[in-house]
Amino acid sequence: MAKPAKPTGPSQRQLRVGELIRHALAEMLARGDIHDDVLAKHVVTVPEVRLSPDLKLATCYIMPLGGLDIKPVLKALEANKRYLRGEIAHRVNLKYAPDLRFRADESFAEAERIDALLDTEIVRRDTLVQRLKIDQDHEDQAPEDDRRDDDR
């Protein structure tokens, strides 16, 4: 009997709890529940929260609006980590309140890098050539009945 394959990604429970923590953290940041001057000056988004398999460590990816002043925002969140953990424990019903880690979200920078690569002249030329080949293949494979009268 073959062994079942190990799952490669996060479990459904990790995803669900991560989303609950993300919502709770985003709500606290939006309402201004954290009394910190740096956080009061910035609009902070929480695009993702990843949890360890035992749900005891939550890595929160953070990005201030516009991507400016990320280091002071991360420092302010680290300084208020204890308060945030306690509030999340009250809002999300878990056996253990996870320890919080804050990281800068790099997905926006990665998306910009990919957009810049796709916008290069070489890629544009290659995609145009590929589209022309696909269009030519579709014309060659079209049945006689589907062609226009003037093509006959």
Short mmCIF file of the C-alpha atoms (twelve columns), coordinates in Angstrom:
data_MODEL
# 
_entry.id   MODEL 
# 
loop_
_atom_site.group_PDB 
_atom_site.id 
_atom_site.type_symbol 
_atom_site.label_atom_id 
_atom_site.label_alt_id 
_atom_site.label_comp_id 
_atom_site.label_asym_id 
_atom_site.label_seq_id 
_atom_site.Cartn_x 
_atom_site.Cartn_y 
_atom_site.Cartn_z 
_atom_site.pdbx_PDB_model_num 
ATOM 1   C CA . MET A 1   0.000   0.000  0.000   1 
ATOM 2   C CA . ALA A 2   1.451   3.371  -1.012  1 
ATOM 3   C CA . LYS A 3   1.894   6.115  1.535   1 
ATOM 4   C CA . PRO A 4   -0.181  9.238  0.946   1 
ATOM 5   C CA . ALA A 5   1.814   12.236 -0.271  1 
ATOM 6   C CA . LYS A 6   2.658   14.859 2.307   1 
ATOM 7   C CA . PRO A 7   0.836   18.128 1.751   1 
ATOM 8   C CA . THR A 8   3.203   20.795 0.454   1 
ATOM 9   C CA . GLY A 9   1.237   23.900 1.376   1 
ATOM 10  C CA . PRO A 10  -0.438  25.153 4.515   1 
ATOM 11  C CA . SER A 11  -3.376  23.232 5.913   1 
ATOM 12  C CA . GLN A 12  -6.928  24.476 5.712   1 
ATOM 13  C CA . ARG A 13  -6.812  25.239 9.442   1 
ATOM 14  C CA . GLN A 14  -3.632  27.321 9.068   1 
ATOM 15  C CA . LEU A 15  -5.212  29.310 6.256   1 
ATOM 16  C CA . ARG A 16  -8.458  29.885 8.163   1 
ATOM 17  C CA . VAL A 17  -6.768  30.960 11.414  1 
ATOM 18  C CA . GLY A 18  -4.329  33.142 9.481   1 
ATOM 19  C CA . GLU A 19  -7.237  34.909 7.824   1 
ATOM 20  C CA . LEU A 20  -8.969  35.442 11.181  1 
ATOM 21  C CA . ILE A 21  -5.796  36.942 12.644  1 
ATOM 22  C CA . ARG A 22  -5.316  39.102 9.553   1 
ATOM 23  C CA . HIS A 23  -8.846  40.489 9.882   1 
ATOM 24  C CA . ALA A 24  -8.422  41.166 13.611  1 
ATOM 25  C CA . LEU A 25  -5.062  42.895 13.100  1 
ATOM 26  C CA . ALA A 26  -6.313  44.958 10.157  1 
ATOM 27  C CA . GLU A 27  -9.356  46.036 12.160  1 
ATOM 28  C CA . MET A 28  -7.199  47.142 15.111  1 
ATOM 29  C CA . LEU A 29  -4.928  49.124 12.800  1 
ATOM 30  C CA . ALA A 30  -7.836  50.724 10.948  1 
ATOM 31  C CA . ARG A 31  -9.704  51.732 14.107  1 
ATOM 32  C CA . GLY A 32  -6.595  53.146 15.765  1 
ATOM 33  C CA . ASP A 33  -6.767  50.781 18.748  1 
ATOM 34  C CA . ILE A 34  -2.970  50.842 18.994  1 
ATOM 35  C CA . HIS A 35  -1.841  54.075 20.615  1 
ATOM 36  C CA . ASP A 36  1.391   54.753 18.779  1 
ATOM 37  C CA . ASP A 37  2.369   57.962 16.994  1 
ATOM 38  C CA . VAL A 38  4.020   56.190 14.064  1 
ATOM 39  C CA . LEU A 39  1.040   53.901 13.465  1 
ATOM 40  C CA . ALA A 40  -1.375  56.822 13.805  1 
ATOM 41  C CA . LYS A 41  0.377   58.613 10.912  1 
ATOM 42  C CA . HIS A 42  0.269   55.660 8.502   1 
ATOM 43  C CA . VAL A 43  -2.408  53.601 6.833   1 
ATOM 44  C CA . VAL A 44  -1.121  50.053 7.197   1 
ATOM 45  C CA . THR A 45  -2.349  47.068 5.219   1 
ATOM 46  C CA . VAL A 46  -2.011  43.438 6.252   1 
ATOM 47  C CA . PRO A 47  -2.012  41.434 3.010   1 
ATOM 48  C CA . GLU A 48  -1.224  38.063 4.584   1 
ATOM 49  C CA . VAL A 49  -0.668  36.205 7.847   1 
ATOM 50  C CA . ARG A 50  1.062   32.815 7.730   1 
ATOM 51  C CA . LEU A 51  0.939   30.408 10.639  1 
ATOM 52  C CA . SER A 52  3.256   27.616 11.663  1 
ATOM 53  C CA . PRO A 53  1.744   24.111 11.554  1 
ATOM 54  C CA . ASP A 54  1.232   24.133 15.344  1 
ATOM 55  C CA . LEU A 55  -0.473  27.577 15.147  1 
ATOM 56  C CA . LYS A 56  1.897   29.025 17.750  1 
ATOM 57  C CA . LEU A 57  3.772   31.425 15.472  1 
ATOM 58  C CA . ALA A 58  2.093   33.935 13.172  1 
ATOM 59  C CA . THR A 59  4.155   35.808 10.596  1 
ATOM 60  C CA . CYS A 60  2.281   38.992 9.677   1 
ATOM 61  C CA . TYR A 61  3.211   40.644 6.396   1 
ATOM 62  C CA . ILE A 62  2.761   44.389 6.621   1 
ATOM 63  C CA . MET A 63  2.840   47.222 4.080   1 
ATOM 64  C CA . PRO A 64  2.193   50.911 4.742   1 
ATOM 65  C CA . LEU A 65  0.185   52.655 2.052   1 
ATOM 66  C CA . GLY A 66  2.538   53.674 -0.723  1 
ATOM 67  C CA . GLY A 67  5.319   51.504 0.689   1 
ATOM 68  C CA . LEU A 68  6.908   54.429 2.525   1 
ATOM 69  C CA . ASP A 69  8.455   54.299 6.022   1 
ATOM 70  C CA . ILE A 70  8.304   50.531 6.364   1 
ATOM 71  C CA . LYS A 71  11.074  50.311 8.975   1 
ATOM 72  C CA . PRO A 72  9.486   52.703 11.521  1 
ATOM 73  C CA . VAL A 73  6.123   50.954 11.081  1 
ATOM 74  C CA . LEU A 74  7.677   47.520 11.682  1 
ATOM 75  C CA . LYS A 75  9.516   48.892 14.711  1 
ATOM 76  C CA . ALA A 76  6.285   50.347 16.124  1 
ATOM 77  C CA . LEU A 77  4.464   47.048 15.617  1 
ATOM 78  C CA . GLU A 78  7.302   45.163 17.327  1 
ATOM 79  C CA . ALA A 79  7.091   47.589 20.249  1 
ATOM 80  C CA . ASN A 80  3.333   46.925 20.569  1 
ATOM 81  C CA . LYS A 81  3.579   43.175 19.946  1 
ATOM 82  C CA . ARG A 82  2.509   42.202 23.462  1 
ATOM 83  C CA . TYR A 83  -0.654  44.324 23.319  1 
ATOM 84  C CA . LEU A 84  -1.490  43.027 19.838  1 
ATOM 85  C CA . ARG A 85  -1.052  39.415 20.903  1 
ATOM 86  C CA . GLY A 86  -3.399  39.909 23.844  1 
ATOM 87  C CA . GLU A 87  -6.041  41.595 21.692  1 
ATOM 88  C CA . ILE A 88  -5.834  38.887 19.060  1 
ATOM 89  C CA . ALA A 89  -6.219  36.268 21.796  1 
ATOM 90  C CA . HIS A 90  -9.493  37.937 22.836  1 
ATOM 91  C CA . ARG A 91  -10.805 38.335 19.288  1 
ATOM 92  C CA . VAL A 92  -9.784  34.938 17.888  1 
ATOM 93  C CA . ASN A 93  -10.754 31.965 20.024  1 
ATOM 94  C CA . LEU A 94  -7.670  29.711 20.073  1 
ATOM 95  C CA . LYS A 95  -6.137  27.429 22.648  1 
ATOM 96  C CA . TYR A 96  -2.869  29.378 22.455  1 
ATOM 97  C CA . ALA A 97  -2.382  32.958 21.340  1 
ATOM 98  C CA . PRO A 98  0.264   32.811 18.624  1 
ATOM 99  C CA . ASP A 99  3.485   34.743 18.926  1 
ATOM 100 C CA . LEU A 100 3.548   37.511 16.325  1 
ATOM 101 C CA . ARG A 101 6.358   38.300 13.901  1 
ATOM 102 C CA . PHE A 102 6.150   41.274 11.586  1 
ATOM 103 C CA . ARG A 103 7.768   41.311 8.159   1 
ATOM 104 C CA . ALA A 104 7.648   43.707 5.231   1 
ATOM 105 C CA . ASP A 105 5.476   42.391 2.419   1 
ATOM 106 C CA . GLU A 106 7.642   41.927 -0.662  1 
ATOM 107 C CA . SER A 107 4.864   40.745 -2.980  1 
ATOM 108 C CA . PHE A 108 4.161   44.267 -4.290  1 
ATOM 109 C CA . ALA A 109 7.820   44.764 -5.223  1 
ATOM 110 C CA . GLU A 110 7.885   41.336 -6.870  1 
ATOM 111 C CA . ALA A 111 4.756   42.172 -8.885  1 
ATOM 112 C CA . GLU A 112 6.351   45.432 -10.057 1 
ATOM 113 C CA . ARG A 113 9.496   43.550 -11.075 1 
ATOM 114 C CA . ILE A 114 7.469   41.053 -13.109 1 
ATOM 115 C CA . ASP A 115 5.470   43.866 -14.745 1 
ATOM 116 C CA . ALA A 116 8.720   45.591 -15.703 1 
ATOM 117 C CA . LEU A 117 10.027  42.346 -17.216 1 
ATOM 118 C CA . LEU A 118 6.824   41.803 -19.182 1 
ATOM 119 C CA . ASP A 119 6.973   45.372 -20.462 1 
ATOM 120 C CA . THR A 120 10.396  44.939 -22.091 1 
ATOM 121 C CA . GLU A 121 10.688  45.089 -25.869 1 
ATOM 122 C CA . ILE A 122 11.958  41.492 -26.157 1 
ATOM 123 C CA . VAL A 123 8.975   40.036 -24.313 1 
ATOM 124 C CA . ARG A 124 6.517   42.199 -26.268 1 
ATOM 125 C CA . ARG A 125 8.053   41.018 -29.553 1 
ATOM 126 C CA . ASP A 126 7.960   37.356 -28.476 1 
ATOM 127 C CA . THR A 127 4.327   37.514 -27.354 1 
ATOM 128 C CA . LEU A 128 3.340   39.235 -30.608 1 
ATOM 129 C CA . VAL A 129 5.062   36.524 -32.663 1 
ATOM 130 C CA . GLN A 130 3.358   33.843 -30.548 1 
ATOM 131 C CA . ARG A 131 -0.051  35.487 -31.014 1 
ATOM 132 C CA . LEU A 132 0.470   35.672 -34.772 1 
ATOM 133 C CA . LYS A 133 1.366   31.969 -34.867 1 
ATOM 134 C CA . ILE A 134 -1.744  31.056 -32.875 1 
ATOM 135 C CA . ASP A 135 -3.956  33.173 -35.136 1 
ATOM 136 C CA . GLN A 136 -2.421  31.539 -38.227 1 
ATOM 137 C CA . ASP A 137 -2.998  28.066 -36.754 1 
ATOM 138 C CA . HIS A 138 -6.656  28.903 -36.079 1 
ATOM 139 C CA . GLU A 139 -7.142  30.107 -39.663 1 
ATOM 140 C CA . ASP A 140 -5.506  26.967 -41.065 1 
ATOM 141 C CA . GLN A 141 -7.687  24.690 -38.921 1 
ATOM 142 C CA . ALA A 142 -10.998 26.476 -39.563 1 
ATOM 143 C CA . PRO A 143 -13.504 24.271 -41.416 1 
ATOM 144 C CA . GLU A 144 -14.625 25.356 -44.888 1 
ATOM 145 C CA . ASP A 145 -18.179 26.100 -43.687 1 
ATOM 146 C CA . ASP A 146 -16.968 28.631 -41.102 1 
ATOM 147 C CA . ARG A 147 -14.960 30.702 -43.587 1 
ATOM 148 C CA . ARG A 148 -16.492 33.828 -45.108 1 
ATOM 149 C CA . ASP A 149 -18.072 33.719 -48.574 1 
ATOM 150 C CA . ASP A 150 -15.363 35.910 -50.073 1 
ATOM 151 C CA . ASP A 151 -12.660 33.407 -49.005 1 
ATOM 152 C CA . ARG A 152 -14.153 30.700 -51.270 1 
# 
